[in-house]
């Protein structure tokens, strides 16, 4: 974990182990983790910030923001921002 402010690292610490068999600890400076599904959280937070600023709305059709890309959708209603964020169907 690291805390960064204005491009400068203020704090760094590793938690847990990299290898359970060898009991090697996480090194905050050298251990690499795959981001995997964690990026969903950042995307959701950014979307909510845009909603709070009035830039987008939860009920907006996502195709509005996809530069002409059309989503294959078997329903008669558009896929909304809210449905993507909550992973729900029409």
Secondary structure, DSSP 8 states (H G I E B T S, - for coil): -EEEETTEEEEE---SEEETTTTEE--TTT-----TTHHHHHHHHHHHHHHHTTSS-TTSBGGGGTTT-----SSSS--BHHHHHHT---
